[in-house]
Structures are given as structure tokens and as C-alpha cells.
Amino acid sequence: MSLLAESPREPSVSIFLPTHRNPPDKREDLTRYKNLLNDAEKRLVGAGLRTTEARLRLEPARLLLEDEQFWENVWDGLAVFVSPSLFRRYTVARTLPEFLEVGDRFHLKPLLPVLEEGGRYFLLGLSQRRVVLLEGTSESLVEVPVAGLPKDLASALHLESFPPVRDVQVRSQAHGSGRRQATWGGHAEEKEDVSRFLLDFFRSVDRAVAPVLRGDRAPLVLAGVDYLHPLYAQVNTYPHLLPEGILGNPDGFGVEELHRRASSVVIAALGRDLDQALEEYTENAGEPRSSQELTTILVGAYFGRVSRLFLPRDVQLWGRFDPITLEVRVHDRKENGDLDLLDWTAMRTLATDGVVHVLPLDRVPGGGPMAALFRF
């Protein structure tokens, strides 16, 4: 999403289509997708491209029509993005509206509910025998290749062997801090604090994982026995690690069970985050830190002030925003040069590290086209 949101301003085509998983319905999907491509070509020609240029621009998207394997694996929604410098296509486990936009930037708002509903996350599994990073959606959980990721605890610490997990116990620290410490099991005289070794292990894991996750906003779920969670949190550098994780040795879970537990953790975390955001908005209603006024929110987003943005689903607000005069114009229907002001505000908020919540219209604070909380 960040790659699309930060792409350069250039002629860009955004296509969204509800799709089907049943083979008999896929012919209809192909026909509707082809029609959207034809409409996109007409719009590109109308924007000043020659017909041959427009066809060449859309060629990567048209090649999908011939990709039988791709259509065999589509889920409930398809999103396709084409520009002179970028081509991306995504199939998602959520019905998307049929929608086409041709402008100088990608239109991304229909994908936001997919991300907010736990549609994508990372899972880091930590066990004695294996370390693995997985990428999850509501439909799947697949391994992500990570260069330099330690294979296991012994290899990370450059040891020939390492005591098995069953020999590592957890005890309370004698100094009354309440923190849990990992120790070698066995006789009291043989006990040794192994937190330092575990922290070294986790630092090597974080060093390998950090470049893969850098710039992403998807939640990270940790799976491991209980005493590993606070230790990994001490050295983690990814800002979206969830405080709640999956307790237990991930080697003991099947893929389906691991997927189910991880999805539950992510959905619960996002729900709590939304509830807290709505409560914060209510507490600040009528104060300078909140607004339902369109121009105030657009100007705030332009200057990077929006920390939380609340938008309605499947709604467009066509108009223009002048970054020089800060003037906002809204039109009843799309006119030449218009953009979806809701989409623009959402992308601007994400680009400045804000959070966007896409809600049913009746849940947007104030019942207006959007609402926002500001940083200052």
C-alpha cells in the first residue's frame, strides 16, 4: 500500500472488481474486467494519449486476461493498478466495488477496509528448532523468505548445541520487580540466567527481519512460549509489534490452527484500537484536536496534522483541493480534473504516519463525510 500511495504523480489507472471463486462465474469476471480495460483505454485517450500509447500503457493489465492460472486463484475481489512506472494486481478475500479511476495518482480507498479488517499481518514464530516469518491474510498464511534469519537458537548463538526448551524454566526475580526470568533447569547450583543469551538470539532475529518489514504498517504477531514474548519485545525495532501474541510453542500448532489464532489476535487488536480512537474523538469533540469540517481536515492532512481519520465505506466525494490557496471545491458529480477528496485525504494521512479507519457511514463521528483527530 505504501508503494502505491507514494508513487509519483503520473497518468494512473485504478481498477476494482468483485470476483468469484466458483469456476462457472469466472467467465463473467473476465468479461467485466475486459470492459473496464476498454473504458480505461478510452479515458486515457480522452486525457491526451494516442490510442497506441494507451494500449501499450494497459498491456500488462490486458495480459491478465490470458493468465488462466491467475483467474483460477482469484478470491472475492480484484484490484489492478497501472502507471508508466508501476503495475500491481491484488486478489483479496473481500468483495470490492466495481470501480474505475483514471487520474494522476492511484485511487486506493477501496482497499483500506481489507487492511483494517485484519486482511494482512506478519507472524514471527520462535521456537528452539525453527525461526520463521510468515505473512498472513484472512485466507492464507505463507512463509516469507528472510536472508540471514537464524535457523534456530543454537545457530544464532554460534553454539554446537543448546539445552532443550524443557530445561529452561521461568522464575520470579528475587529483587521484587515482578519480571519473569528464564533460567537453566536442574540443580540450584547449575542454574544460570539465560536472558542474556536469549536477548542475543532475538537481536540477531530482529536484525534479519527488520529490512523485510521496514516501511510496512501491517501488525506483527509473535508466536512462542510465554517467557519469550517480553524478552523479544525488549529488542524489537518494528513499531507495529502487537503486545498480545500466541502463547505456546509454534511447532505444536498446525498451520490452520496457527492461522486461526493469529487472525483472532489481529482482529481483536484492531477492534480495540478503533474503540479507543472513537472514544478519544468523543472526548475531544468540539475542541481544536478534532473536526468534522471538510476544509479543516483537508488542510490538516496536507500539513501532516491528522493522526486519526474516520471515513465512510464505498463513498466518493468528488472535488478539488488547491495546496497553494488551500481552497476546497466539492461537486455533486465528478468533473474533469476532480479527485476523490476522501481518497486523497486517506492517502495523505497514511503518507504522514497517520491511521485511517474506514467505517459504515452511520459510525463516522458526526455523520458527515469524514472526521479527524489532529496531532496538534
C-alpha positions in Angstrom: 0.0 0.0 0.0 2.8 2.5 0.9 4.4 1.8 -2.5 1.2 2.7 -4.3 0.5 5.7 -2.1 3.9 7.2 -2.6 4.1 6.6 -6.3 5.0 9.6 -8.5 2.2 11.8 -9.9 1.7 10.4 -13.4 -1.2 9.1 -15.5 -2.5 6.2 -13.4 -5.3 3.6 -13.8 -7.0 2.0 -10.8 -9.4 -0.9 -11.4 -11.6 -2.6 -8.8 -13.8 -5.6 -9.4 -15.9 -8.1 -7.4 -14.8 -11.6 -8.4 -16.0 -15.1 -7.9 -14.3 -18.3 -6.6 -16.6 -20.7 -8.5 -15.4 -21.6 -12.0 -18.8 -21.1 -13.7 -18.8 -17.4 -12.7 -15.2 -16.6 -13.7 -16.2 -16.1 -17.4 -18.4 -13.2 -16.2 -15.4 -11.8 -14.2 -13.2 -11.9 -17.4 -15.9 -10.1 -19.4 -16.4 -7.3 -16.8 -12.6 -6.9 -16.4 -12.2 -6.6 -20.2 -14.9 -4.0 -20.3 -13.2 -1.9 -17.6 -9.9 -2.1 -19.5 -11.7 -0.8 -22.6 -13.2 2.0 -20.6 -9.7 2.8 -19.2 -8.3 3.0 -22.7 -11.0 5.5 -23.8 -10.3 7.6 -20.7 -6.6 7.6 -21.4 -7.2 8.7 -24.9 -9.6 11.4 -23.7 -6.8 12.6 -21.4 -4.5 13.2 -24.3 -2.7 9.8 -25.1 -2.8 8.4 -28.6 -4.6 5.1 -29.0 -1.4 3.2 -29.5 0.1 4.7 -26.4 -3.0 4.0 -24.3 -3.0 0.3 -25.4 0.7 0.0 -24.6 0.1 1.5 -21.2 -2.5 -1.1 -20.4 -0.7 -4.1 -21.9 0.4 -5.5 -18.5 -3.2 -5.4 -17.3 -4.5 -6.9 -20.5 -2.1 -9.9 -20.2 -4.0 -11.0 -17.2 -6.9 -11.9 -19.5 -4.8 -14.7 -20.8 -3.5 -15.9 -17.4 -5.7 -18.9 -16.7 -3.9 -19.8 -13.5 -4.3 -16.4 -12.1 -8.1 -16.4 -12.6 -8.3 -19.9 -11.1 -6.9 -18.5 -7.8 -8.8 -15.2 -7.5 -10.8 -14.7 -4.3 -13.6 -12.2 -3.7 -12.2 -9.0 -5.1 -9.6 -7.9 -7.6 -7.6 -4.6 -7.6 -5.3 -3.7 -10.5 -3.0 -0.6 -10.7 -1.2 0.5 -13.8 1.0 3.6 -14.4 4.1 4.3 -16.6 6.3 3.1 -13.8 4.3 0.5 -11.9 2.0 -2.5 -12.4 0.4 -4.3 -9.4 -2.6 -6.6 -9.0 -4.1 -8.0 -5.8 -6.8 -10.5 -5.2 -8.4 -10.1 -1.7 -10.8 -12.0 0.5 -13.4 -9.2 0.5 -15.9 -8.1 -2.1 -14.7 -4.9 -3.8 -17.0 -2.4 -5.6 -16.8 -2.3 -9.4 -14.9 0.9 -9.9 -12.5 2.6 -12.4 -10.5 5.7 -11.9 -8.0 7.3 -14.3 -6.1 10.2 -12.9 -2.6 11.5 -11.9 -2.4 9.1 -8.9 -3.8 5.8 -7.8 -7.2 5.5 -6.1 -6.7 3.3 -3.1 -9.6 3.8 -0.6 -11.5 0.6 -1.6 -8.5 -1.4 -0.3 -8.4 0.2 3.1 -11.2 -1.9 4.7 -9.2 -5.0 3.7 -6.2 -3.8 5.6 -8.2 -2.6 8.6 -10.2 -5.8 9.0 -7.1 -7.9 9.6 -6.6 -8.6 6.0 -2.8 -8.7 6.2 -0.3 -9.2 9.0 3.0 -10.8 9.8 3.6 -13.7 12.2 7.0 -14.4 13.7 7.4 -17.9 15.1 10.1 -18.5 17.6 11.0 -22.0 18.8 14.1 -23.9 19.7 14.0 -25.8 16.4 12.9 -23.1 14.0 12.6 -19.4 13.4 10.2 -18.3 10.7 8.5 -15.2 9.4 5.0 -15.7 7.8 2.7 -13.3 6.0 -1.0 -13.8 6.8 -4.3 -12.7 5.3 -7.8 -13.8 6.2 -7.3 -16.6 3.7 -3.7 -17.8 4.0 -0.5 -18.0 5.9 2.7 -18.3 3.9 6.4 -18.2 4.7 8.4 -15.1 3.8 12.0 -15.7 2.8 14.4 -13.7 5.1 18.1 -13.6 4.3 20.2 -14.2 7.3 17.4 -15.3 9.6 18.8 -17.7 12.3 17.5 -21.2 11.7 17.4 -22.0 15.4 18.6 -20.9 18.8 21.9 -22.7 18.7 22.9 -21.4 15.2 22.1 -17.8 16.3 24.4 -18.1 19.2 27.1 -20.0 17.3 26.8 -22.9 19.6 27.2 -26.6 18.7 24.2 -27.4 20.9 21.7 -25.7 23.2 19.7 -27.0 26.1 16.2 -28.0 25.1 13.3 -25.8 25.9 12.1 -28.2 28.6 15.3 -27.4 30.5 14.6 -23.7 30.6 12.4 -22.7 33.5 10.8 -19.4 34.5 11.2 -17.9 37.9 10.4 -14.6 39.6 13.3 -12.2 40.1 14.3 -12.0 43.7 14.5 -8.2 43.7 10.7 -7.8 43.7 10.4 -6.3 40.3 7.9 -8.8 39.2 9.7 -9.5 35.9 10.0 -13.1 34.8 13.4 -14.6 34.2 14.4 -17.6 32.1 16.9 -19.9 33.8 18.6 -23.3 33.2 16.8 -26.1 34.9 18.4 -28.7 37.1 20.1 -28.4 40.5 20.2 -24.9 42.1 24.0 -24.7 41.8 23.7 -25.3 38.0 21.1 -22.6 37.3 22.3 -19.7 35.2 20.4 -16.7 34.0 19.9 -17.2 30.2 18.1 -14.0 29.5 21.3 -12.5 28.1 21.7 -15.5 25.6 18.1 -15.2 24.6 18.4 -11.5 24.0 21.4 -12.1 21.8 19.4 -14.6 19.9 16.5 -12.2 19.5 18.8 -9.3 18.4 20.0 -11.5 15.5 16.4 -12.3 14.6 15.4 -8.7 14.6 18.4 -7.7 12.5 17.4 -10.2 9.8 13.7 -9.3 9.9 13.9 -5.5 10.1 14.9 -4.9 6.5 11.9 -7.1 5.3 9.4 -5.2 7.5 10.9 -1.7 7.1 8.3 0.8 5.9 5.4 -1.6 6.4 2.4 -1.0 8.6 1.0 -4.5 9.0 0.7 -5.8 12.5 3.3 -8.3 13.7 2.2 -11.2 15.9 4.7 -13.1 17.9 4.3 -16.9 18.5 6.3 -18.5 21.2 6.3 -19.8 24.8 5.2 -17.2 27.3 8.6 -16.1 28.7 10.0 -15.3 25.2 7.4 -12.6 24.5 8.7 -9.9 26.9 12.3 -10.7 26.0 11.7 -10.3 22.3 9.8 -7.0 22.9 13.0 -5.6 24.5 15.0 -5.8 21.3 12.3 -5.5 18.7 12.7 -2.5 16.4 9.5 -2.9 14.3 6.9 -0.4 15.6 3.8 -2.5 14.9 4.5 -5.5 17.1 1.3 -6.3 18.9 1.5 -6.6 22.7 -0.7 -9.7 22.6 0.6 -12.8 20.8 0.2 -16.5 20.5 1.4 -18.3 23.6 2.9 -21.7 23.2 5.5 -23.5 21.0 4.5 -22.7 17.4 5.9 -26.1 16.4 3.0 -27.7 18.3 0.3 -26.0 16.2 -0.8 -27.0 12.7 -0.8 -24.3 10.0 -4.6 -23.9 10.2 -4.6 -23.5 13.9 -1.7 -21.0 13.8 -3.5 -19.1 11.1 -6.8 -19.0 13.1 -5.1 -17.8 16.3 -3.0 -15.1 14.6 -6.1 -13.8 12.7 -8.0 -13.6 16.0 -5.2 -11.7 17.7 -5.1 -9.2 14.9 -8.8 -8.6 14.6 -9.1 -8.2 18.4 -6.2 -5.7 18.4 -7.7 -3.6 15.6 -11.1 -3.6 17.3 -9.6 -2.3 20.5 -7.7 0.4 18.6 -10.8 1.6 16.8 -12.8 1.7 20.1 -10.1 3.8 21.7 -9.9 6.1 18.7 -13.7 6.7 18.7 -13.6 7.3 22.5 -10.8 9.8 22.1 -12.7 11.6 19.4 -15.8 11.8 21.7 -13.7 13.2 24.5 -12.2 15.9 22.2 -15.5 16.7 20.3 -15.8 20.4 19.8 -12.1 21.0 20.7 -9.3 22.1 18.4 -7.9 18.5 18.3 -11.0 17.2 16.4 -13.0 18.3 13.4 -15.8 17.2 11.1 -15.3 20.2 8.8 -14.1 19.2 5.3 -11.7 22.1 4.6 -10.2 21.9 8.1 -9.5 18.2 7.7 -8.0 18.5 4.1 -5.7 21.4 5.2 -4.7 19.4 8.3 -3.9 16.3 6.2 -1.9 18.4 3.7 0.3 19.7 6.6 0.6 16.3 8.2 -1.5 17.1 11.3 -4.0 14.3 11.1 -3.3 11.4 13.5 -6.7 9.6 13.0 -9.0 9.8 10.1 -12.5 8.3 10.0 -14.0 7.7 6.6 -17.2 6.0 5.3 -17.0 2.9 3.2 -17.9 2.9 -0.5 -18.4 6.6 -0.7 -16.8 9.1 -3.0 -16.6 12.9 -2.6 -15.5 14.5 -5.9 -13.9 17.9 -5.9 -10.6 19.7 -5.9 -8.1 20.9 -3.3 -5.7 23.7 -4.1 -2.5 23.3 -2.0 -1.5 26.9 -2.7 -4.7 28.7 -1.7 -5.9 25.9 0.5 -9.3 26.3 -1.2 -11.7 23.3 -1.4 -14.4 22.8 -4.0 -16.9 20.0 -3.9 -19.1 18.8 -6.8 -22.2 16.7 -6.9 -20.7 14.6 -9.6 -17.2 14.1 -11.0 -15.9 16.8 -13.3 -12.7 16.9 -15.4 -9.7 17.3 -13.0 -11.6 16.2 -9.9 -10.3 13.7 -7.4 -12.0 11.8 -4.7 -11.3 14.0 -1.7 -11.8 11.2 0.7 -9.3 9.0 -1.0 -6.8 11.9 -1.2 -7.1 12.7 2.5 -6.7 9.0 3.4 -3.5 8.6 1.3 -2.1 11.9 2.7 -2.8 10.7 6.2 -1.1 7.4 5.6 1.9 9.1 4.0 2.4 11.2 7.2 2.1 8.2 9.5 -1.5 8.7 10.5 -4.1 6.0 10.9 -7.2 5.6 8.7 -10.4 4.0 9.9 -12.9 3.0 7.3 -16.4 2.6 8.8 -20.1 2.3 7.9 -21.4 5.8 7.3 -23.5 5.7 10.4 -20.4 5.1 12.5 -18.4 8.0 11.2 -18.4 10.6 14.1 -20.8 13.4 13.4 -22.4 11.5 10.5 -20.5 13.7 8.0 -18.3 12.6 5.0 -15.3 12.3 7.4 -13.9 13.2 10.8 -10.4 13.6 12.1 -8.2 13.8 15.2 -5.2 16.1 15.0 -1.7 15.7 16.4 -1.5 19.4 17.3 
